[in-house]
Structures are given as structure tokens and as C-alpha cells.
């Protein structure tokens, strides 16, 4: 029974103002934005596909009320189209293909027919057009002087379950529009980026007799074994410098948290509780949060690395089985219902270690595996609802959620 609970928990795991306080403001009209297409070289299907991606990215910025009409224009026209004359901003772009077949996109942001921002973009293949769209949104956000949304340009890595004990590991953009299957065959789960450059990652292979942590160099394609352990082997987090891994291993029959030094290839046992300790995440360089059943039910605790003192972090909910930390903030998954005859609801909650406020971030379905962006601006998570598996993005300071559904399969775990 304890082993079953361990697996269940592992797979579940598997700012100016206080972000925990949901402030209800007066209805505030966002400035309007229209997007004009001046493209020449591509067919209508591709033109519309890029336009819709750009509209989606601009909406996720949460800075504009974005018009969804696809209007064509000449890039060098001195005025916006008549339908857009009352828009606060107009973003105009031109896609064209150069002699090498690369996708080029010229953009400019207009306000009252005056050009306020200009930038050109280029990628080698048109099938990765979504990354240009994300880069445009990032640059517009920077131009507007808003807090960074660098997470929009980062890649997401996730494991997708496609059949019983069969999965594949996918690298995608945050909207799941781009997807590249990098590991196929066998049962490979819990992928984790190995560094901030996102040129390598770890994952757990359950294809052999003993669970094994693997390391993949994306540039060379080389796969190497890092460490194995009977019962359980999961890399739940990687330090900012990439030198320390937080592992869940069951060296003594029960899962505990271990820190593992990449350079020395030595590990140190961080928890010694006789029950279940899993899913450790760095709070900062020297402290972690993790999930433990030491109260008789899963809950969030913290400790300093190398110390034996453990502190309870969450006092709301009696089945809190996943967490992520950024500075003073902790986001965690809590069971909201206890129904033996239907699927229960699991929502994400945000707390601050400096206040008593709790902010619920989701409302329906099974919401799990939350992960803060590097800058703390957003939270990515997995949502399973009505047989649909999706990646969700929560914009904390804008109080908005966005969902990007997976076309097939189920997301088991992910990182960004």
C-alpha cells in the first residue's frame, strides 16, 4: 500500500504587490490593438496560421484588447486600414521567403500612424514560425516597459503517455503548436531541463529492471546513464548552475530526498523520515520544499540542505501532493473533493511565506505539476478535464489563465 501511495504521489508531483492577494479592480479597458498582414510569398493557409498565432501571443501578454480580424495591407502604406483607424496600436508585419528558403518577418508597431517600434526576424524553416511569433510578443512587451515574459521564448519538455507503459518525450513551444518527439520507445517519464540553455535534459527510464536517470545532450543526441536506484529514481529539480540535482530515491525501501553533485557524482541523503518524501524543489540555493506524508497525509514542507530541521509550509488542504517555489511564493496542488464514485477536483493554490493569504488559481478538473517560470511571472501546469489533457499558463499579476490542449495522449510530467 505504501508503494502504491508513493507512485501516486510521484506521478502527481510527477512582486510589487503580494501575488497571493487577488485584487478586484474597477473594470479597466485595455488599449486596443489590431494586427495587419502585409505578407507576400506564402499561401493563405500559412498566412492565417501565423496571424492566429500572433493574436494568441498578444492576448497572452494581457496588455491589449486584440482585434481578431485578419486584414491585408501593403507594408509601406503610410496609414492603417480604415477599419483600424480607431485602434490605439496597430502591429503590421510582412512575411517573405529569401533565396535560401528562410522565413523572414519584418514588423513595425504604429500608434496614430506613427512608427514606434521596428524589428526584423528570421528563422531557417517556416515550420518553426511560432517561435518568431513568441519573440515578437516578447519584444512588444519589452517596448511597453512591462515585466519580462522571457518564458514565452523558452521551450517546454514533457512526457506523453500514449499506451500502457509506453510514452515519448516531446520538446514543444509553450502553446504546443510546435512539437518534436525526441525520445521514443519504452516507458520514459519525468523529463527535466539540465540547464538554462535548454540544450540537455534528464529523464527517468523504466524500460530496464532498475529505474535509471538518463542524461541527453540534444546537440549530439548522446544518451548516458547518470544513476540508478531500486524502487524509484526521479530528478525533481536542478540547481540554477546545473551542478546539483534533487532526486527521489528509495535506497532504504521508502522514498527519500537526495542531493546529487554532478561533478563529484556523489549523493547526500537529505531526508530520513520512515514514510514518503518526494518531489523536492529548490526555494533558493540552500533550501528546498518537498512533499511528505509525515502528518499522515501529503503536505508541503521545507528544509535547509544539510540540515535535519523540517518546517511545515501549508496549513490548508489535506492532500497536497505537488509544489513549486519561487522566492517567498509556493504554489501547490490540493484535493478539493473526496468522491469515491467520480473523479475528484484538484486545484492549485498560491501562498506567501510572509503572509497568511491563500489564493486559489484554478477552479475545475485535475490541475497538477505546477512550475514557476524563472522570473516568477507565470506558472505552467498540467490540466486534465473531461478526458482532455492540456498545458495551462497562469499569468499571476494579470489574474488570467490560458489552456493549450494536447491533441492525443496524456501529459505525465513536464518542465520549462
N, C-alpha and C positions, 0 to 999 in steps of 0.2 A: 504493500500500500504506500509506504514511504517513497519507494522508487517511482511509483505512478505519479505521486504528488510532485516529485522532483521534476519529472519530464513535463508535467502540466505547467509548472511554474516557469521552467526554462523556455518552453515554446511560447508562453505568454510574454516572457521578457523580450523568449526568443523574439532705472531706465529714466529718466526724469521722474515720472510718476510711478507709483507702485503698480507693477504689472498684474498683481493679484486682484486689484480693485477694478471692477468693471464699471466705468463711469458712464452714466446715461446722460448724453449731451443733448442740447437742443438740435433739432434737425438742421444739419449743416449741408448746404448744397455744394457738392464738389464742382470744380471748374469743368466745363465740358471739353471734350476732345473728339475730333474727327480724324480719320486716317485715310489718306488719299494714295491711290496706287498709280504710279507712272511707269510700270514695268513694260518691257518691250519683247523680250526674247522667249518667254515661256508661255505654255498653253494656259487656257482659262482655269483648268482644274488646279494646276500648281499655283497659279496666282491667288486663287481663292483660298487654297490651303494655307499659304503663308499669311494672307490677310487675317484669317481667323486665328492663327497662332499669335499674331501681333496684338490683336484685340484682346485675346485671353491674357497675355502677359501684361498689357496695360491695365486690365481690370485687377489683376493680382497685385499690382503696385498700390491699389486702393487710393490713388491720388486724383483720379479723374472719373467723370461720368462719360464713359466711352460710347460713342455712336457706333452702331453695328452695320451701317450701310456701306457697301463696297462701291466706292465711286472712283472712276478713272479720270486721269488728268495728265497734262504734259508737265514733266518735272520742272521745266524752266518758266512755267506760267507765273506771271507777276502777282496774280490774285488767286485765292482759293476758289473752288467751285461755288456757285451761288447758294447751294444748299448748306454750305458750311460757313457762310459769312458771319453768322452769329456765334460761332464756336469760339471759346476762349483760346483754344490751341488747336492747331492742325499739324499732324505729323504726316509728312509726304515722303514717299520712298520710291526708288526705281531699281528694279532687279534687271540684271543683264548678264549674259554669259561672255567671258573673254575667249581669246583664241585657244587657251589651254583647257577650256571646258569648266573653269571655276565659276562659282556663283559670286557675283559682286552685287552689293546693295549700297546705294547712295541714299542718305537720309538728310532731312532738314526739318526743324521744328519752327513753325510760324506762329506768330501772335500779332493780330491786326495787320496781316500781310507782311510783317517784318520778320526776317530770318533771325532767329535767336540762337539756334544750335545747328551745327553741321558735322556729320561724321560719315565716313565710308567704311564698309565692311567687306570681307572676302573669306570664303571657305572653298576648299578644293572640290567638294562634291555638293550637289544640290540636295541630296538626301539627308544632310545634317543641317538643313535650313533653320530648324528650331533653335539651334544654339546662337545663330545670328539674332533671331527674334529676342531671345533672353538677354543677349548683350545690348541690344538697342534699349530694352526696358531698363536694364541696369544703368546705362549711361543717361537716359532721360531722368531717372530717379536721382542720380548724382547731380545733374544740371539743376534740378529743382531744389537741391540742398537738403534732401531728406536723408535719414539714417540709411546706412548701406544695406543693400539687398544682394550682397555677393553670393548668397546661397542660390540665387536663381541661375548662376552660371556653373554651379557645381553639378557633378554627376551623382546620380543615385545608384546604389548597388543593392540588389535584392535577390532572394532565393524564391523561386516559384515552384510550388508543388504541382506536378502535372498528372501524377498517378500514385497509388500506394507505394511508398518508399522509392519514389522517383522524383527528382527535382532538377532544376537547372538554375544557374546563377546568371543574372541579367545585369548589364550596365545600361542605364537609361538617363534621360533628362528628367527633371522634376515633374513634368506633365505626363510622362510615359509615352510621349509621341515617338521618341527615338528609343529603340530597344535593340541591344546587341547581346546575344547569348554567348557567354564566354566560357562557361563550364557546363558540359552536358554529360549524361550517363551517370548512373548511381544515385545515391542519396546524399547531396551536399547542401549544407544549411548554414545559417548564421554567418553571412559574409560581413566583413568589417574592413573598411579602408585602413591601409597600413601607414599612410602619411597624408599630409595636407595637399600634396601634389596629386594625389589620387592616381598614381602610376603603379600601385601594387595593392594587394588586399589579402586578408586571411579568410579562411572558411573552415568549417568542420566537415570532415569526410566520415560518413558512417558506412562506407562501402566495404571496409575491411573489418576484421574481427574486433579490433580495438579502435574506439573513436580517436581520430587523428586531426590535429590542427595543421592545415596546409597554408603555404605562402605562395602567391602567384605574382610574378613580375609581368605586368601587362605588356611592356615594350618587347620583351624577349619571348614571352609565352612560357617561360620556365616555371614549373611547379615543384616545390620542395616541401618536405615534411619538417615541421618545427618541433612538435612534442605530442606524445600520445598518453592516454590515461584510460584505465578500465572504467566503465560506467558512464563517464561524462567528460567532455572536453569542449569548452566553448570559450572563445575570445569575446568578451563583452565590451571591452573598450581599449583604446590605445592612447597613450600619453601624447601631448602636443608635439613633443620632439620625436615621437615614434620609437623611443627606446624601451618603454615599459608597457607590457600587456597586462590587462586584468583578465584572469582566467577563472573559469569554474571547473574544478576537477573533483573527482570522488576518490581520492587516494586512500581514504580510510573507510570506504563504504558509503559515506554520506557526503554530499557536495559541499565544498568549501571554496572560499575566495583565495586565489593565489596571485601574487605579482610575479611577473616573469621578465627578466632582464635579457633583452635581445643580444646585447654584446657579450655578456658572460655565459648566456644560455643556462642560467640558474634561476630557480624559482624560490619564493618565500611564502609560506602559508600565513595568510592574513586573518583568517577566522578559524576558530577551533570549536565552535558550537556543535553539539551532538545531533542537531537536526539539519535543516536545509538552509544554506546560504548561497545565493546565486545572483547573477545579473549586476555585478559591480560596475559603477560608472565613476569617472573622475569628477570631483567637485572642483578641485584645483590640483596643483602639482603634488600635494602631500596628503590629501584627504579624498575619501570616496563615499558614495552612497551605494546601498545594495538592498536586496530583498531577503528577508529571513522569516522563518515561521517560529521564532523563539518566543512569541506571545501566544502560540497555539494557532495562529493564522498568519498568512503572509502580510508583511508590513515593511515600511521603508526605514532603514537605519543608516547611520553614518559612523565613520571612524577615521582616525589618522592612520596612515600607513606605518606599520611597525609598532603600533600601539594596541593594547588589549581592551581599551575602553570603547564601548559601543553606546551610541545615543539614538533613541527613537526620534524620528523626524516627523511622522504623520500620526495624527490622532483622530482622523475621520476615515471611516470605512473599515471593514473587517476582512477584506480580501484584496489587498493592494499588491498586485503581482508584477509590476513593471515600473521603471522610473528612469529619469534622465535629469541631469543637473547642469545649471549654468549660473555661476556666481552664487548669489543668495537664493536663487529660484530652483524649485524642484517640481517637475511635472510627473504625475504618477497615474496609473490605471487602477480604478476601483470598481468593484462589483456593486451595481445599484439595485439589483433584484435577486431573489433567491427562489426560482421557479423550477421545480423538478420536472415539469411537463412541457416546457418550451425553452427556447434559447434566452439566456439572461442578457441584461444590458450591462455593459462595462463602459464607463465614461472616463475621460481624462480630466484631472484636476490640477490646478496650479497653486502652489503655496510659496510664501517667502519665509526664509528662516528668521527674518527680522520683524514679522508681524503675525497676527493670528488670522488674517484673512485667507479664505479658500475661494478660488474661482473655478467654477466648472466650465470646461472648454468644449465639451461635446454633449449631445442630447440623446441619440438613438444608436442602436446597433452595438457591435463589439468593437471598441476602439482600443488599440493596443500598440505596443512597441514605440512609444513616443521618443523622439530625439530632437534636442535643441539644435538650431543652426549654430555655426561657430560664433556668430556675433550676438546670439540670443534674440534676434528679431523675430524668428519664426520657429514653429515646431512642426516636424513632419511625423506622420503616424500612419498606421495601417487601420483601415476601417472595413469590417465585414458586416454587411447588412443585406438581408433578403437574397442570399446566395451570390452576392456581388462583392468582389474584393477590390478595394481601391487604395490609392495613396492619398492622404489628406495633408493639406498645408493650413496651419493656423497662423494668421498674422496677429500677434498679440496686441500690439499697440493700436491696431485698427479694428480689433474685435470682429474679424472676418475669417470664415473657413472656406476652403476650396477643395473639391474632390476630383481626382483623376482616376477613373475606373480601369481595371485590368481587363483585357478582352477575354482571356481564358486563364484557367488555373487559379491558384490561391497564393497570395503573398505570405510567406512563412516568417521572414525577418528581413530587415533592410538597414542601410546606413547611408549617410550623405556627407 
